[in-house]
Amino acid sequence: MYLGDRLIPGADGGVAALRDSGVSVLFVTNKAIERRAAYRDKLRRLGVQARTEDVMTSSAMTASYLAEHHPEAPIFVVGEAPLRRELTERNLRLTDDPDEAAVLLASMDRRFDYERLTDALHAMDEDTVFLATNPDRTCPTENGEIPDCGAVVGAIEGATGQELHGVIGKPSQTAIDAASSALDVAPERCLVIGDRLETDIRMGNRAGMTTVLVLSGVTDRETVERSSIRPDHVVDSLADVAEVLSA
């Protein structure tokens, strides 16, 4: 949809084309550094109509998952304030004491440092559940890519010697279920449009969705040709989605 504060040219028209064709639109992001309302407001500022319920974030999915599967567990969070607020609003128990943690949750954290890595090391033992909001190694910005959750996970795995137990955001089954439930349609009736092969397109392929890769983000045609993850359609940007609808 956008890079930084710049709308991808024609993305608003692409959303309009989907809606004019009777397609319900859900904006699903793996970014856990803002609340749903913040993404809603940003889309509106960029000229795209959106309601809070039209936005799904990995932080909201993570809060729902933890509330269902680990409702009483002390959670040690490596992540930013919006993620922590998402969790506390679901009455989940957060702890800053590594020795108390039963769940270690990793996410994108732009203040991640050696001290926090040390705390994560101490939070990990053989019984700790190690989860991540999303697997993205990098996040695209107007000035190039920056480290995302995957980089934080890699540091923690390297320090602890323990592998991640699960990912909540795209391309997980949790994300598939959450998106299809929000849209109230079966996954095979969904069209997933995204710029990442390893998250957006992998999720769609796994769920039996029709997949559309846009080249306006982090993936180029050379990467597509080398990858074993194959989208159903490849277009330059969301502006070209009408080509897919008429195919």
WOTA-V351743 format. One record per backbone hydrogen bond with DSSP energy under -0.5 kcal/mol. NH is the residue of the N-H (numbers start at 1). CO is the residue of the C=O. Records with the same first field share a line. If there is no record, write none. Layout:
NH=CO  CO
This chain:
3=6
6=3
7=5
8=1
11=8
14=10
15=11
16=12
17=13
18=14
19=15
20=16
21=17
22=19
23=18
24=22
27=54
28=26
29=27  56
38=35
39=35
40=36
41=37
42=38
43=39
44=40
45=41
46=42
47=44
48=43
49=47
54=51
55=52
56=27
58=29
61=57
62=58
63=59
64=60
65=61
66=62
67=63
68=64
69=65
70=66
73=70
75=93
76=74  103
77=75
78=76  105
79=77
80=108
83=80
84=80
85=81
86=82
87=83
88=84
89=85
90=87
91=88
92=87
94=92
95=75
98=96
100=97
101=97  98
102=74
103=74
104=129
105=76  103
106=104  131
107=78
112=109
117=113
118=114
119=115
120=116
121=117
122=118
123=119
124=120  121
125=123
128=125
129=102
130=128
131=104  129
132=166
133=106
135=170
139=146
141=144
144=141
146=139
148=137
150=136
151=148
152=148
153=149
154=150
155=151
156=152
157=153
158=154
159=155
160=156
161=157
165=130
166=130
168=132
169=133
172=169
176=172
177=173
178=174
179=175
180=176
181=177
182=178
183=179
184=180
185=180
189=186
190=187
192=190  210
193=191
194=212
201=196
202=197
203=199
204=200
205=201
206=202
207=203
208=204  205
209=204
210=190
212=192
213=233
214=194  212
215=235
224=220
225=221
226=222
227=223
230=228
231=229
232=211
233=211
235=213
240=237
241=238
243=240
244=240  241
245=241
246=242
247=244
